Amino acid sequence: MANGPVNVSITADAAVNVGQNGNTASNQVTVTADFRQPKVTQVDIPGIGYYNATQTFTFTVHFDETVTVDTTNGVPLMAVNMDAATVPS
């Protein structure tokens, strides 16, 4: 499926109510569909060095298109391997 415009309209009398009255024709509604998943193009990582357990690591992930991060149920985490142990970051 390709990205691009999607046009939607309902013709007259396509639906009826309990009184058997048909609908009038709708106007055309156009939205842009985006079916392609964004691709990671680059990840910026903290500098090489020694860190302790209380320090914050900042990673920046770059995508090939604008993305929206839904934080409704919390912020996303990613696993990071540190000295043979995987920890959430």
Number of C-alpha atoms within 10 A of each C-alpha: 7 8 10 12 12 10 10 11 11 14 12 12 12 10 12 12 8 6 6 9 10 13 14 13 12 11 10 10 11 12 10 10 12 12 10 10 10 13 10 11 10 11 10 10 11 10 8 6 5 5 9 6 5 6 7 10 10 11 12 10 11 15 14 11 11 7 10 5 7 9 8 6 6 7 8 10 9 10 10 12 11 8 6 7 8 11 11 9 13
